[in-house]
Amino acid sequence: MLVDLHTHTLASDGELSPQAMLALQAAEGTALTAFTDHDTLDGWDQVQAGAAVAHGGPRLISGIEFSSASNGREIHVVGLGFDADHLPLRNAVAMQAQCRRERAERIGARLEHLGVRGALEGAERLAQGSMLGRPHFARFLVESGRVRNIEAAFRKYLGKGKPAASAVLWPELEHAIAWIRAAGGIAVLAHPLAYELSRRQLNALVGAFRECGGEAIEVALPGLEEAKLALAAGLARSHGLRASAGSDLHSSEQGWRLPSRIPPLPDFLEPVWNAWV
């Protein structure tokens, strides 16, 4: 069974509408999926799971990717299968949105200071009412001719330590996990090998995640080398965590990230999706 529990739509930094994402997943043969947009439930609100099932598409469960912090490092926590109407969760989402809005305003001001006029307004136009983020500023910088591509926008302006970069004091890891659990969901440590940690640091992060109530870790992602998949699988097993799989797809043009490219989980791991199938 093909499962994709990490995707992004226009509601955050993806390029597909929620409906288009469901259509792509259906074409790929995905049986179960979730929109895990950054700190927002707008994609879920636009498409109801029952309608997706009724039209023969994949089953859609609630999802989100919360930004959090652990030991001064930004860590992402995917929430799955929660009550999307849970008021404390909605309040947390609103708080995260405010943090993102304030960062966007700081980035816009810094770009103005650097001589890039109308950056905030341009990013807002490209976001089309969705959660405003750095990728929208990057697209504006490309559109306005300041840089040649998205990667250059981050290298020159938006990446860590660059002149328009602005840090956010995200809530601690334990809070993001608690929000998800209180709403009846499962907290999943997103892309654990993407944080550029040593083996010791990574093991400590996964241990802290487990101690805070985290229940699963992403193991299978497209393009992951066999040795790295084995490392992620070993972390799941040694810490008693279930395993998740996801494409982290943002665009239909990312052929290497299509759901059909997600490798299978090792047989010795318990899939997190057993909770919904």
C-alpha positions in Angstrom: 0.0 0.0 0.0 1.4 3.4 -1.0 1.3 6.0 1.8 2.5 9.6 1.7 2.2 11.4 5.0 4.3 14.5 4.3 3.1 16.9 1.6 2.8 20.7 1.1 0.2 22.6 -0.8 -0.5 26.2 -1.7 -1.6 26.6 1.9 2.0 27.0 2.9 5.1 26.7 0.6 3.8 24.2 -2.0 2.8 25.0 -5.5 -0.3 22.7 -5.8 -3.8 23.5 -4.6 -5.1 20.9 -2.1 -7.4 19.6 -4.8 -4.5 19.3 -7.2 -2.4 17.5 -4.6 -5.2 15.0 -4.1 -5.4 14.4 -7.8 -1.7 13.9 -8.1 -1.8 11.4 -5.2 -4.7 9.6 -6.9 -2.7 9.3 -10.1 0.3 7.9 -8.2 -1.9 5.3 -6.6 -1.6 6.6 -3.1 -4.0 5.0 -0.6 -3.5 7.3 2.4 -2.1 10.8 2.5 -2.1 14.0 4.6 -1.4 17.7 4.0 1.4 18.6 6.4 1.6 22.3 5.6 3.8 24.5 7.7 1.9 25.7 10.8 -1.4 25.9 9.0 -4.6 23.8 8.5 -5.9 25.8 5.6 -5.4 23.0 3.1 -7.3 20.6 5.3 -10.1 23.2 5.7 -10.4 23.4 2.0 -10.8 19.7 1.3 -12.8 17.4 3.5 -11.6 13.8 3.8 -15.1 12.3 3.1 -15.3 14.0 -0.2 -11.9 12.7 -1.2 -12.9 9.1 -0.4 -16.3 9.5 -2.2 -14.5 10.5 -5.4 -12.2 7.5 -5.4 -9.1 9.3 -4.3 -6.7 8.5 -1.4 -8.0 8.7 2.1 -7.0 12.1 3.6 -6.2 12.4 7.3 -5.5 15.6 9.2 -1.9 16.8 9.2 0.4 19.7 9.9 4.1 20.4 10.2 4.8 22.4 13.3 8.0 24.5 13.6 9.6 24.1 17.1 13.0 24.4 18.8 15.3 22.1 20.6 18.7 23.1 22.0 18.5 26.3 19.9 17.9 24.4 16.6 14.7 24.5 14.5 13.0 21.1 14.5 9.9 20.2 12.6 7.2 18.0 14.1 4.5 16.4 11.9 1.1 15.9 13.5 -1.2 13.3 12.0 -4.7 12.1 12.6 -5.8 14.7 15.1 -9.1 16.5 15.7 -8.7 19.5 13.4 -11.4 21.3 15.3 -9.7 21.0 18.7 -9.7 24.6 20.0 -6.3 24.6 21.8 -4.7 23.2 18.6 -6.4 26.0 16.6 -5.1 28.5 19.0 -1.6 27.1 18.6 -1.9 27.4 14.9 -2.9 31.0 15.2 0.1 31.7 17.4 2.4 30.1 14.8 0.8 32.1 12.1 1.5 35.3 14.0 5.1 34.4 14.5 5.4 33.8 10.7 3.7 37.1 9.9 6.1 39.0 12.2 9.1 37.3 10.6 7.8 38.2 7.1 7.5 41.8 8.1 11.0 41.8 9.4 12.3 40.2 6.2 10.4 42.7 4.1 11.9 45.6 6.1 15.4 44.3 5.7 15.0 43.8 2.0 13.7 47.4 1.7 16.9 48.5 3.6 18.9 46.6 1.0 17.2 48.4 -1.8 14.7 45.8 -2.7 11.5 47.7 -3.0 8.0 46.3 -2.4 9.3 42.9 -1.2 6.6 42.3 1.4 3.8 43.2 -1.0 5.3 41.1 -3.7 5.6 38.1 -1.5 2.1 38.6 -0.3 0.9 38.6 -3.9 2.7 35.4 -4.7 1.4 33.8 -1.5 -2.2 34.3 -2.7 -3.5 34.5 0.9 -1.7 31.4 2.1 0.8 31.2 4.9 3.5 33.8 4.0 7.0 32.3 4.1 10.6 32.7 2.9 9.9 30.8 -0.4 7.5 33.6 -1.4 10.2 36.2 -0.9 12.6 34.0 -2.8 10.1 33.8 -5.7 9.7 37.6 -5.6 13.5 38.1 -5.8 13.6 35.8 -8.8 10.6 37.6 -10.4 12.1 41.0 -9.9 15.4 40.0 -11.4 17.5 40.3 -8.2 18.6 36.6 -8.5 18.5 33.9 -11.1 16.7 31.2 -9.0 15.3 30.2 -5.7 18.6 28.7 -4.4 20.4 32.0 -5.2 17.8 34.0 -3.3 18.6 32.0 -0.2 22.3 32.1 -0.7 22.4 35.9 -1.2 19.5 37.2 1.0 17.4 34.7 2.9 19.5 31.9 4.2 20.9 31.7 7.8 23.3 34.5 8.4 22.4 36.4 5.2 21.4 40.1 5.3 17.6 39.6 5.1 17.4 36.6 7.3 15.3 36.8 10.4 15.2 34.1 13.1 12.0 33.1 14.9 11.7 32.0 18.6 9.7 28.9 17.9 8.1 27.1 20.8 10.0 24.3 22.4 9.7 20.8 21.0 7.7 19.6 23.9 4.9 22.1 23.3 4.5 21.1 19.6 4.2 17.5 20.6 1.7 18.4 23.4 -0.5 20.3 21.0 -0.8 17.3 18.7 -1.3 14.7 21.4 -4.0 16.8 23.2 -5.9 16.9 19.9 -5.8 13.1 19.7 -3.0 12.9 17.1 0.3 11.3 16.7 3.5 13.4 16.7 6.2 12.4 14.1 9.7 13.7 14.0 10.1 15.1 10.5 13.1 14.3 8.3 15.5 13.5 11.2 18.6 13.3 9.0 18.1 16.9 7.6 19.3 18.7 10.7 23.0 18.2 10.1 23.6 16.6 13.5 26.3 14.3 14.7 25.3 10.7 15.5 25.4 11.6 19.2 23.3 14.7 18.7 20.8 12.9 16.6 20.4 10.1 19.1 19.9 12.7 21.8 17.2 14.6 19.7 15.3 11.4 19.1 15.5 10.4 22.7 14.2 13.8 23.8 11.4 13.6 21.2 10.4 10.2 22.6 10.5 11.5 26.2 8.2 14.4 25.3 5.6 12.0 23.9 6.6 11.7 20.3 5.5 8.4 18.9 7.0 8.1 15.4 9.8 9.2 13.2 10.1 9.7 9.4 12.1 6.8 8.0 11.3 6.4 4.3 11.7 9.5 2.0 12.4 9.6 -1.7 16.1 9.7 -2.7 17.3 8.6 0.7 20.5 6.6 0.5 20.3 3.0 1.7 22.7 3.7 4.5 20.7 6.7 5.7 17.5 4.8 5.5 19.1 2.1 7.7 20.2 4.8 10.1 16.7 6.3 10.4 15.2 2.8 10.8 17.7 2.0 13.5 16.8 5.1 15.4 13.1 4.2 15.3 13.8 0.7 16.5 16.3 1.6 19.3 13.9 4.3 20.7 10.7 2.2 20.3 9.1 4.6 17.8 6.8 3.8 14.9 7.9 4.6 11.4 6.4 7.1 8.9 6.9 7.6 5.2 6.4 10.8 3.1 7.5 12.5 -0.1 7.8 16.1 1.3 6.4 17.0 -2.1 5.9 20.7 -2.9 5.4 20.6 -6.7 4.5 18.3 -9.5 7.8 19.3 -11.1 9.7 17.5 -8.4 9.7 14.2 -10.2 12.3 12.7 -7.8 9.9 13.4 -4.9 6.8 11.8 -6.3 5.0 9.4 -3.9 5.9 6.4 -6.1 9.6 7.1 -5.3 9.1 6.5 -1.5 11.1 3.4 -0.6 9.4 0.7 1.5 9.8 0.5 5.2 12.0 -2.3 6.7 9.8 -5.2 7.8 10.9 -4.9 11.4 9.3 -1.5 11.9 5.7 -0.8 12.8 4.1 1.7 10.3 2.5 4.7 11.9 -0.4 4.4 9.4 -1.6 1.2 11.1 -3.6 3.6 13.2 -5.8 4.6 10.2 -6.0 1.5 8.0 
